[in-house]
Amino acid sequence: MKKICVWLVGIFLLATILCIFGQGIAYFLSEKVISIYPVYYLTGLTISGLVLYLAAGLGVFRLFKKRESSIRRFEPFIVLLFIVSLSAAIWSIFVTAMWWG
């Protein structure tokens, strides 16, 4: 169970980093990896972050569905996941939409 929780927290943190710092990462990748327009990197990072948030949410849901007695103990984690993922995803979509014009 601890291994699964560590994976879920890792996925959640990676998705948060991709969504919030996607613009800087896109500039870095454009300068250092392959020189293409950063908007393509940003779009890929945004989609990756959203997919990782979805995977973390589904993982948490499956984990707590099997262990119904421990849901009350992990309720703050679920609320934190919802609030952070929703705000970071909206921010990431907003930035990507502004880049695309």
N, C-alpha and C positions, 0 to 999 in steps of 0.2 A: 504494500500500500504506500509506503514512503517513497518508493521508486516512482510510482505513478504520480504522486503529488509533486515530486521534484521535476518530473517531465512537464507537468501542467504549468507549474510556475515558470519554468524555462521558456516554454512556448508563449506564455502570456507576456513575459518580459521582452522576448524577441519581437513579438508583434507590436508592443508598445514602442520599442525603439524604432522599428521600421516605420510606424505611422507618424510618430512625432518628429523624428529627425530625418525623415525621408528626403527632404529637400537638400540638406547638406550631404547626405549619402549619395544622392543623385549627382550633385556637382563633383564630388570626389570620384565617383565611378566614371563620369564623363571625362575627367582630366587624366586619370591614372590607368583605366582599364581599356576601354574602347571609346574612341572619340566620336560619340554620336550626341544628338540633342539630349540634354538631361531630362526632358519631359518624358521620354520613353522609359528611362530608368525610374523616374518618379511614379509613373503609371504601374510599372511592374512591382515596385516596392509597396505601393498602396494596395494593390490586389493581393500581394503576398501577406501583408499585415492583416487584411480583412479575413483571408482564409485561415490564418493562424489564430485569430480571435474566434472564428467559428469553430475551429478544431478544439481550442481550449474550452469554449463553452459547452460543446458536446461532450468532451471528456469529463468535465466537472458534473454535468448532468448525469452521465452514465455512472460515474463514481458514486454520487450521492443517491442515485436511484436504487443501487444495490444495498446501500447502508443507510436505510431510512432513519435509524435511531441516532445517527451522528449528524444529521442535518442541522440541528439547532446549534451545535458547536461550530459549524463552519458557515453559518449564515452571514457573518460579516465578510468572509472571503467572497461569497457569491455576490453580495451587494457591491463590494469593491470591484470585482470583475465586471459587473454590469456598468457601473458608473465610469470607470476608466476606459473600458473598451468602447463604450458609446461615444464619449467625448473625443477620444483619440481618433476613432474612425470618422467622425464628422469633420474633425480638423483636417485629417488626411484627404478626405474627399473634397473638401473646400479648397485646399491648396492645389490639388491636382486639377480641379475644374478651373481655377483661376489661371493655371499655367496653360491649359488648353485653350483658354479664351472663350 
